[in-house]
Structures are given as structure tokens and as C-alpha cells.
């Protein structure tokens, strides 16, 4: 699908927003169940959050300090295995970066075409369209994704065209391994194009991240999210990784004090907590297998993809099951383009697992 947008400076209206996970307020209204009574399994946010400590009052009272931002970047660089912390730009959530980068990209004079590798997170296409880019949304599968990207990057012309890939992809969980991604990023540089990789769900298995090689790939932009794996979406912190000169320019665009003082302290501590990270990866792998077994035993849904933070299933009764669960205050994720697909996040505490088990058994 080719979507043509107005020229830069005349941003199109969003119109009806795409559906997303986490819309508890809407579900509460639709089903007449108070928002506080819902079990939200509609997102890929870890239900078992990193344990936030008490934050010194001073971090709520004064503006964040420059050295605190530097310390956060160093902790992020160590955690993501980024060679140089000067490659990192911190923003109040990955969504803020998704909305800011297209306009910033255009301001650098790189007004070309944006190729979204789909189906994926809808906000990427919206962001590039609003910035006035001709946006090509390409239907792929995990098996065809690498070749589609290579074909775009090797096509003649298209200087400064940018390919946007979510890896692991949301919602199918497809992963392109790091060796192939390095080749694609090198291909982008050779053909004067760009590759943007959204690694929001990479934390559960970071072996395929391009962060460790990011200092050698000048036409690469990587997005990382604190909220998903650490279960701290309300903290609002996302990182962009790119060449240091570009990072400095984007940071200027975002402006001073973009990251709240309490966020700086909590995120730094979470990045440094290696034991929790290791234990959580093992726990999520176990819980994903538990959810698959529960779904298989209580429905006709077939597993078709996912990550350690969400599972994607397919079946003719997916919409009916989602409605049944909604009537019991359990929110899962359907998709506008295919109502036979349904995505489940993982429950957290045991009572939530039992609540889901009972609702499935009643279906």
C-alpha cells in the first residue's frame, strides 16, 4: 500500500486512531466494568515490573542535572552494549522518538521515501506520513522480511530512503538475526539509504541486537524501550542509538530536561540490575510456555508467533473469545486488519493466571 502525504508543514490529521493495546478506559466503558477491575493482557508490557525503590525527594523538586543524564546514558550503554554513550539520545518514551525522528530527519534535508516493513506497529507509518514523507507499507512474513529489505536497499535511486523494521516484530515476533542485519545496514550505507530498527522487544533475548555494532554503521538508527521488559511503561523512557554527531543534533531538537529526575534515577538502577534481568528472562520463557499450554488446552487457537512478552494466536473464534474474556474483565488484543488473530500478554501474579484459566475454561 502506498500512502502519499502532504508536503512538510501540512501534517495530515490522524483521523480515527489505530487500535492499540492498553485501552482499559475504553474497555471499561464498553463492558461496564470499572477500570480498576481489569486484567490487562493486551500489551507486551511485563506484568512483573522491576521493583522501584524509594526516590529521594530532591529528584522530584529540582530540575534534572546534566551529570545525571550522563550517568543514565552510561548505564544504558553498558546494558545495551553500545560502544559509546555519546551515541545515545534519551527521550520520554519510544513513542516520542517515533513521532519526532521523521520531522528531524526531514530537517536534515533527507526528504525521501519511508518504507515500513509490515505488518507492524501502526505508529511508525503515522509518524512518517505526518512529517510529509511518501510512505510505503510493505506486507511481509518473517520468512520474506530479509529479502524485501535487501531489495529496497539495493534498488536504484532513492537516496536517503529509509527502511523501518521492528525486530523482534510486533505482533508476529519475527526476528532477523544480527549477522543478516549487519549486512543490511552495510547495504544501506553503500546505497546511500538508511535503516531504522525498533528493538522495543529485544531485551528478552538481546543476542540479535545491532547495538554492539552500532558504532561501525553510520546509516543505522536503533530504538530501544525501557518500559516493555522492565514493566515500567509509566516511567516513559526510550533511547535512540546513532552516530554521535547525529545524536547530538537530535538531542538538541528534543531539548533540555526531557527526562524527569525520578526517571533518571530509576532507569539507571534498573539498567544496572543484572541479576533481576537474568532471572526475569528465565521466568518469562517459562511463563510463555505456560500460556501456550493453557491456550492449547482451552481453545482452538493456534500459536503463530510472538516473543517472551506476548504470544500471537490464530483461530476462527478469536473475536468471540476476546469478547468473552472482555465480559469477564480480561483485555486481550485483536487486530483491525485480521480479526482471526489475537495477542495475549503474560499474566503476572498467580491469581491473574488462575483468573485467566477460569475464563478460558468457561468459553
N, C-alpha and C positions, 0 to 999 in steps of 0.2 A: 504494500500500500504506500503510495507517495502522497505526502501531505505537504501542500505548499502554503507557507505562512506569509503574512505581510512583511514589508521591509522593516528593518531595525528601527525601533522608535514607535511603531504602531503595533503593540502587542495584542494578539487575539485574545478574546475572552475565553476563560476556561469552560464556559457553558456548564453543562451538567458534569460535576466532577466524577472521575472514575471511582469505582468502589475500592475500598481498602480494608484491610483487617483493622481491628481495634475500635470499630464504631459502636461501642457499647451504648452510648446515649441513643443512637438511632434504634438499636435492637430493643432497648428498654421501652421506647415509645411504641414500637411495632407490636410487641408481645405483652405489654402491660406489666412488665416485671421490673422492679426498681434496679437501677444501675448497680447498686451495691450487692445485689444478689446474683450477679452473673459470674460464670466461669468463662473467661475469655481464652479460647483456643484458636482464635482467628489470625493471630500474628506469628511471626517467627522469633518472638522475644522470649528469652529464657525465663521460665516461671520461677526459677530458683536463683534469685539475684545475689550478686556479690554482697556480703554483709557490710553495709555502710557504717562507719564509726561515727562518733560524735565529732562535729566540726567546731573548731574554736570560733567563738563569736566574732572575732576580728575579721574573719573571711566573709562574714555577712555584712559587716559595717563599712569596710573601706573598699576602694577600687582595687582590682587585681594588680599585682606587681609584675613588672617585666621579667624579673628573675623567676617568678612562679610559673609563668608561661614557658620560659626556657626549660625549667625542670620538668614540666609536663612533656614537652617535646622530647627531651632526652629519655624519659621513661617510655614514651610511645615508640621512639626509635629502637630502644632495646627490646621492647616487646614484639614489635613488628619486624625486627631485624633489618632496619633501614640504616644504611651505612652512615648517613649524615643527617643529624636532626634539622639542619637548615633546609632540607627537602620537604619538611612538614608544614602544612598550613592547618591550623585548628579553627573550627567553626562550630556554631551552636547547632550541631546535628548534621548528618549527611544530607538530609533534605535541603538544608540551607545551601550546601555546596552544589547540589543538583540544580537548584534554581539560580545560583549566582554564576557558576562557571560558564554557561553559554553566553551570557551578556559580557562577561570579562573576556572570553575567547574572541568574541566579535570586536571588542575594543582593541585587541591586539592586531586587528587587521586581518584576522583569519576567518573571514566570512565565506565559508564554503558549504559543504553538504554534510549533514549528520546522518549516519547510518546506525539505526538501533537494531541490535540483534535480538529478535523477539522469538516467542512471546516472553515478556519480562515486565518488570516494574514500570507501570504506566507513566510515572512522573518524569522519567528520563525524556521521553518523547515530548511531553508537555513543555519541559524546560527549554529544549532546543527550538521548538515551534514558537514559543513566546519571544525568544530572542531574535526571531526573524529568519531562522535557518530553514531551508528546504530539508525536510526530514523524511527519510526512507525507513519504514519499519519492515524488517525482513523476517518472514516466518521461517523458523529453523527447528530442528530437533537436536538433541545432544549429539547425535551421530553425524549430523551435517554441518554443525556450527563452525568448526575449524575451517573447513573448505570454503564456506560462504565468506568468512572474514578474509581469508587469503585472496579470494577472487576480487573482493572490493579493494584491498590494499594494492593489488598488482594491476588493477585496471588503469588504462592510460588517462592522463589528465587528473583533474580533481585535486590539485594542490591544496593542502591544508584540510581536506576532507577528514572527518573524524568518525571512527567506529566506536560505538558504545556497547560494551559487553558486561553483563552481570555474571560473575564467576565466584562461587557456585551460583547457578542461575536460580532466580525466583520466578515461577514456582516449581520448575521441574527438577531442580537440584543438579542439573548437568554441570560437569566440571571439565575444563580444558586443562591439561597438566602443564606445569611450569615450563618444561622443555619446549613444548609447542608454542606456548605463549611468548617465550623469549624470541623464537623465530618470527612470530607475527609482529612483535614490537620492533624487531630489527627491520622487518619488511616495511613497516610504517615509516621508519626513518629513511630508508633507502628510496622510497617513493614519495617523500615529502607529504606524508599523511600522518594522522595521529591515532593513537589507540587509548581509549579511556576504559579502565576496568574497575567496576564496582565490586569490591571484595567484602561487602557487608556481612556475608555469611561464611567467611573464610576461617574464622577463629577456631571452629571446631576441629579443623584439620588443615593447619597452615602450610602444609608441605607444597601446595601448588600456588602459593602467593608469589607475586613478582616483586614484592617489597625488597627482598635481599639483592635483587639485580637492578633495582631502580636507578642506581647512580650511573649505570652504563647505557641507559636507554633514554635519550633526550626527548623523544616524542611520545612519551608514555605519561599518563596521569592515572593514579590509583586512588580510589576512595575506600576508606575504612570507617567502620562504625563501632562505637563503644557499646551502644545500647542493646544490641541483639544478644551476643554471647554472655555479657556480664549482667544482663537483665536490668539495665539501668537506662531505659529509653527516656525516662523523665529527666535525666541529667542533661540531655542534649549536648552531645559531643560527637563530632565527626572529624576525620582527618583526610586531607588531600596530600598526595605524595607526588612530587615532580622535581624537575631540575631546580636548584637553589635560586637562580635569578628569577624564574617564573614564580616560584613560591613566594619570594619577597614581594613581587608585584601583586599577586593575588591577596596576600596578607594586607597590603596597603589598601586594597579595594574593600576588604571586609571591615577594616577599621579597628580602632583601639577598643580594648576591654570587651571583646566579643565573647569571651568565655568567662562565666561567672566565677568568683573566687571559690565558693564551695565546690564547684565542678572541678576546678584545677586540682584541689587537694584530694578529692575522692578518686578522680580518674588516675592520678599519679599513683596512689596507693594500690588501686585495682590492677594497673599495668604491672606493678612490681610483685604482685602476689602469685608467684609461680606455683606454689603448692595447690592453691584453690583452682587455678587454671587446669592443672593436670588432673586433679580429682574430678572436676566438672566435665572434662572431655570424656572420661570413663563413664561417669554417671549418665550423661546424655546418650552415649552409644547404647547403654543398657536400656534406657527408657524408650528409645526409638524402637528397639526390638520388641519391647513390651507393648507399645502402642500397635505395631504391626500385627502382633498376635491377637490382640483384643479386637481389632477391626476385622481380621480374617474370621474370627470365631463368631462374630455377631452381625455380619453384613455380607452383601455380595460384592463389595468394593474390591478392586484390585490395585495393589501398590504399583505406581508408575514412576515414582521419583521422590526426591526430597533431600534433605540434609539432616544432620543430627538435631536441628532445631524445629524442623517441620517435615511433615510427610504429605505427599500428594497421591490421592487415590482417584480411581475412575470407576463409574458404575451408573447404570440407568436410573437407580433410585437415589442418586446423590442429593438432588434438590429436596426430595421428600425427607431424607434423613436429616439434612440441615434444618429443615422446618421443624421436624420432630424434636431435635436437640434444642432448637430455639425456644420451643414451647416449654422446655424444662430449664431454661436459663443458661444454656450452653451455646456459645457462639463459635461457629467454625466459618471457613471461608469458601464461598462459591465464586465463580468467575463469569463475568458478563458474556464473554465470548464462547464459553462452553460450560453449560450447567451440569454436565455429567462429570465434571472434575470437582473435587472437594479437597481442601487442605486443612490439616489438623496441626496445631501446635501441640506441645507436650504438656500434660498436667504437671503440677509441682508437688504439692503435699499429697500424702496418701489419701486423705478424704476426697480430694479432687479426682484422683484415679478411680475411687470407688463410685463417685457420683457419675462419672462418665460411663463406667462399666454398667451401672444400673440403667442409665438412659438408653444405652445401646441394646441391652437385653430386652428392653420394653418395646423396641422398634418392631 
